Amino acid sequence: MGDDGGGSMAGRMVSVVVPLYDEEAVVGSLLDRLAAVADESPDPYEFVFVDDGSQDGTFAALSAGVRRFRRWQLLRLSRNFGQQGAFVAGMSVAAGDAIICMDGDLQDPPEVIPRLVEAWRGGARVVIAQRRHRAERGWRRLAFAAFHRLFHRLSGGLMPMDSGTFGLVDREVAAHLLRLSERAYFFPGLRCWVGFPQAVVGYERAARAGGRPKQGFGRLMNYAWDALTSFSDAPLRLITGAGFALSALGCLYALGLVAIRVCQFFGGFKSVEVLGFTTVAVAVFTLAGVQLFCLGVVGQYLAKVYVEVKRRPLYIVESAQASEARGTQGT
């Protein structure tokens, strides 16, 4: 699917990397819509599907349906390593001149792919899909909006707000991304961090085509914290500032108490009563809480160093299948 065309950019192969975890309900629709995109394109497409340790029939559905494509690869990871590891696994085997990463739940519409490729043809080495609208409601929508604005501010505007993994990188950029050795891998941020000419394509993020979200509140919070601490030391600077401010307040309070005692000794402030137990208790509990919070933040950064030092892989491939035409650019 997707015949070659002429020109310097037309006819260059595009790889589409799609990780899936327990998405049996959407596999059929996903393959149909990807096939339609490939059929309408003059460029050859390769599709790389990564089963991220699914426990349902996702892998069986992919194995049965993926053969409709001329060029395809199907990886099965030994367990669920998370979306970021699955993306890296897919990129590591993709053979295209450009690599598109997208979610497998169809919230990232495959119909946007030709616009990403067009921006790449126009000279962009990194093309970022930016959401104009989200289908989520309630706390998830508020949490996503808060994270993107906080990350944008703390990272110095590293990546466009309301953008995620959906986007395109060319072969050279992908090679640089694969050489990065960090374990707390935040692909949307790293994709912008490597530099190169970038373009933004807006799109409407759709609702899930089926099934339920696989990332609960706890997992989303861990993902957000990993992203923030991977690209900013602002939390450490914040607790340093908080410690300085509390120390300054403590010194001012101590000076005020000394001044009152001196004045009382010379006959002033007779009506002022300095409470002992309440003042001490409030100060002790407040400072203890602040200290524990600060230790927790520092501990999180140390934990990240601990994870990096162990150098465990981002993913382990249990099995891999590929079409005979993989990597070829002819029709």
Stockholm file with secondary structure:
# STOCKHOLM 1.0

chainA/1-331         MGDDGGGSMAGRMVSVVVPLYDEEAVVGSLLDRLAAVADESPDPYEFVFVDDGSQDGTFAALSAGVRRFRRWQLLRLSRNFGQQGAFVAGMSVAAGDAIICMDGDLQDPPEVIPRLVEAWRGGARVVIAQRRHRAERGWRRLAFAAFHRLFHRLSGGLMPMDSGTFGLVDREVAAHLLRLSERAYFFPGLRCWVGFPQAVVGYERAARAGGRPKQGFGRLMNYAWDALTSFSDAPLRLITGAGFALSALGCLYALGLVAIRVCQFFGGFKSVEVLGFTTVAVAVFTLAGVQLFCLGVVGQYLAKVYVEVKRRPLYIVESAQASEARGTQGT
#=GR chainA/1-331 SS CCCCCCSSSTTCCEEEEEEESSCHHHHHHHHHHHHHHHHTCSSCEEEEEEECSCSSSHHHHHHHHGGGSSSEEEEEESSCCCHHHHHHHHHHHCCSSEEEECCSSSSSCGGGHHHHHHHHHTTCSEEEEEEEECCCCHHHHHHHHHHHHHHHHHTTSCSCTTEEEEEEEEHHHHHHHHHCCCSSCCHHHHHHHTCSCEEEEEEECCCCSSSCCSCCHHHHHHHHHHHHHHHCCHHHHHHHHHHHHHHHHHHHHHHHHHHHHHHHHTTCCTTCCCCSHHHHHHHHHHHHHHHHHHHHHHHHHHHHHHHHHHTCCSCCEEEEEECTTTTCCCC
#=GC SS_cons         CCCCCCSSSTTCCEEEEEEESSCHHHHHHHHHHHHHHHHTCSSCEEEEEEECSCSSSHHHHHHHHGGGSSSEEEEEESSCCCHHHHHHHHHHHCCSSEEEECCSSSSSCGGGHHHHHHHHHTTCSEEEEEEEECCCCHHHHHHHHHHHHHHHHHTTSCSCTTEEEEEEEEHHHHHHHHHCCCSSCCHHHHHHHTCSCEEEEEEECCCCSSSCCSCCHHHHHHHHHHHHHHHCCHHHHHHHHHHHHHHHHHHHHHHHHHHHHHHHHTTCCTTCCCCSHHHHHHHHHHHHHHHHHHHHHHHHHHHHHHHHHHTCCSCCEEEEEECTTTTCCCC
//
